[in-house]
Amino acid sequence: MIQKSSNLFQRAQQVIPGGVNSPVRAFKAVGGNPLFMASAKGPYLFDEDGNQYLDFINSWGPMILGHACETVEKAVQDALGKSFSFGAPTRREVEMAELIVQMVPSLEKVRMVNSGTEATMSAIRVARGFTGKDKIIKFEGCYHGHGDSFLISAGSGAITLGVPDSPGVTKGVAQDTITVPFNNLAAVKVAVEANAGQIAAIILEPVVGNMGLVPPVKGFLQGLRDLCTQQNIVLIFDEVMTGFRLAKGGAQELYNVLPDMTTLGKIIGGGMPVGAYGGKKEIMDCVAPAGPVYQAGTLSGNPIAMAAGFAMLTYLNEHPEVYAYLENLTSKLVEGMQANLAKLNLAYTINRVGSMFSIFFTPDPVTDFESAKQSDLALFGQYFNSMLRQGIYLAPSQFESLFVSIALTDKLADQYIAANLAALQVIHQLA
Ligand SMILES: *Cc1c(COP(=O)(O)O)cnc(C)c1O
């Protein structure tokens, strides 16, 4: 029974574009209508009709401690009653910045904003202001929020000038974004040479979550680091997804490669709308009012949001065993799926880093956007719906990562693995 969700979706479509406030929530890629959620606790979501789902989206990452986590809830309750917003500095913002700088290896100074999109938009402005250069390099299939400069597709070659991916992005903006394939250091070098002295920044998800999960190949991150150092290019790791998830210091800690700037979001707000960008002192001192690059926010560093984020980060900082637990449990999930594939004589690709993973319906390795697109999307849609019927809530798109929280137990992992086997059997018969 999903009658109440269906009714709400009908009403939503009258007054909200597409019925959702973010396109990734629609079920367009998999068929069917989105479910409307009423509450969540630990590993479970409950929809308006009272159905229960084992959640592998976890709000696209932030719910790493499980839903309605008591530590974060209590911090928010304590902050209530002291005003929702002051429009003036607070102690919590100082404590929050100190904690972030302590946890993320490359950060010396950090500015709070209200979303990941704001963080990346601001970071490239600062990189441009700092270097006095205009162009940026991004990678095909990497998502950096919906800022104009990032909604650019590749065109035909590594050094082709960008063309807008979305109506409303001007050619002028698109020209300053150069797009190259992920994991292809040679293509980056060609693009840098072709635009000598014009590249302000190279921005990437150090581990990509937004084309499905795609890890960096050995030497790729270090190669970018070396190139940026040689060419005076600001290296920006967009760790909105990977920050505080792959390790307490993010992918830069896991791979031991330090960017010049880092963007953060998702987990940093504990479920509240929070983002942040930061980096080396000399770069961040370009930001107003310390320097000339303007960036501001009426509600930035909001006390309720900071209370949630600070509680979340403090917990992660004090409980390093979280990452070992997630590593073990997610590797168990993936080994279970691989055993299922072997049992059914199927050869699909599973990528995993820490508590992020994806299954692609292709036998070939997935290392960039081109190879991710080889996945059979019709099979993915069938797989998604079969899992949903078994009460397992996956991201409704092939080109998303799944996220594990510490609320997932060993027993629930077994339940997931069994559901995966049943779903593979269903789609195998259909295939
Ligand atoms: C989610 C995401 C963003 C955008 O963050 P919003 O808070 O949705 O604006 C940017 N970069 C990456 C890597 C993301 O995963």
The ligand as a MOL file (V3000), in Angstrom:
LIG
                    3D

  0  0  0     0  0            999 V3000
M  V30 BEGIN CTAB
M  V30 COUNTS 15 15 0 0 0
M  V30 BEGIN ATOM
M  V30 1 C 25.9280 16.5810 -2.7510 0
M  V30 2 C 27.1540 17.1070 -3.3760 0
M  V30 3 C 27.3210 18.4770 -3.6630 0
M  V30 4 C 26.2100 19.4640 -3.5070 0
M  V30 5 O 25.8200 19.6430 -2.1800 0
M  V30 6 P 24.3550 20.2530 -1.8870 0
M  V30 7 O 24.3300 20.3680 -0.3980 0
M  V30 8 O 23.3820 19.2840 -2.4610 0
M  V30 9 O 24.2870 21.5770 -2.5600 0
M  V30 10 C 28.5420 18.9060 -4.1250 0
M  V30 11 N 29.5640 18.0460 -4.3150 0
M  V30 12 C 29.4400 16.7220 -4.0570 0
M  V30 13 C 30.6110 15.8320 -4.2600 0
M  V30 14 C 28.2340 16.2140 -3.6000 0
M  V30 15 O 28.1060 14.9040 -3.3990 0
M  V30 END ATOM
M  V30 BEGIN BOND
M  V30 1 1 1 2
M  V30 2 1 2 3
M  V30 3 2 2 14
M  V30 4 1 3 4
M  V30 5 2 3 10
M  V30 6 1 4 5
M  V30 7 1 5 6
M  V30 8 2 6 7
M  V30 9 1 6 8
M  V30 10 1 6 9
M  V30 11 1 10 11
M  V30 12 2 11 12
M  V30 13 1 12 13
M  V30 14 1 12 14
M  V30 15 1 14 15
M  V30 END BOND
M  V30 END CTAB
M  END
